Amino acid sequence: MLRITTRNEDAATVFVVEGKLIGPWVQELERCWRAAISVEPGSPILVNLAKVTFIDDIGKQLIARMRRSGVRLTGAGLIAEFIRAEIE
């Protein structure tokens, strides 16, 4: 199960991702990301990974694509730091 909470804060869109970023849930995060880009193409996007409990290879690939496009990754915790270390 995955929960994605979207907030608009101080000229940035923030996605708080909670749970397992796997399989079909990866597609849901990508859909949210692309929707945010289409609404405000120049607005900064932050993805908070603090509450991610697991991420599969497809999820890592999506996060890497998002990061390369300018998305900032935030969040503390072992998994969040592991994901950021692998991608950055």
C-alpha positions in Angstrom: 0.0 0.0 0.0 1.2 3.5 -0.8 -0.1 6.9 0.2 0.9 10.1 -1.7 -0.1 13.4 -0.1 0.3 16.5 -2.3 0.7 19.9 -0.7 1.4 23.3 -2.2 3.8 25.2 0.0 5.5 28.5 -0.6 5.7 28.2 -4.4 6.6 24.5 -4.3 4.7 21.3 -4.7 5.5 18.7 -2.1 4.7 15.0 -2.4 4.8 13.1 0.9 5.3 9.4 0.0 4.4 6.8 2.6 4.5 3.0 2.4 5.9 0.7 -0.3 6.9 2.3 -3.6 6.5 -0.8 -5.8 4.7 -2.0 -8.9 1.5 -0.1 -9.8 2.2 2.5 -7.0 5.2 3.7 -9.0 2.9 4.5 -11.8 0.7 6.5 -9.5 3.6 8.6 -8.2 4.6 9.2 -11.8 1.1 10.3 -12.7 1.0 12.7 -9.7 4.4 14.1 -10.7 3.4 14.6 -14.4 0.2 16.2 -13.3 2.0 18.7 -11.1 4.4 19.5 -14.0 1.5 20.2 -16.4 -0.2 22.5 -14.0 2.8 24.6 -13.0 5.8 23.7 -15.3 8.4 25.9 -13.6 7.4 25.3 -10.0 9.8 23.4 -7.8 8.8 19.9 -6.7 10.0 18.2 -3.5 9.5 14.5 -2.7 9.6 13.6 1.0 10.7 9.9 1.3 10.9 9.8 5.1 8.0 7.3 5.4 8.8 5.0 2.5 9.2 1.5 3.9 10.4 -0.2 0.7 11.2 0.7 -2.9 11.7 -1.7 -5.8 14.0 -1.2 -8.8 11.2 0.4 -10.9 10.6 2.8 -8.0 14.3 3.7 -7.8 14.3 4.3 -11.6 11.4 6.7 -11.3 12.9 8.6 -8.4 16.2 8.9 -10.3 14.3 10.3 -13.4 12.5 12.7 -11.1 15.8 13.8 -9.5 17.4 14.3 -12.9 14.6 16.5 -13.9 15.2 18.8 -10.9 13.0 17.3 -8.2 14.5 17.7 -4.7 14.4 14.7 -2.4 13.9 15.2 1.3 13.3 13.1 4.3 15.3 11.5 7.1 15.5 7.8 8.0 17.5 4.8 6.7 15.5 4.1 3.6 15.2 7.7 2.6 19.0 8.2 3.0 19.7 4.9 1.2 17.5 6.0 -1.8 19.1 9.4 -2.0 22.6 7.9 -1.8 21.9 5.5 -4.6 20.4 8.1 -6.8 22.6 11.1 -6.1 
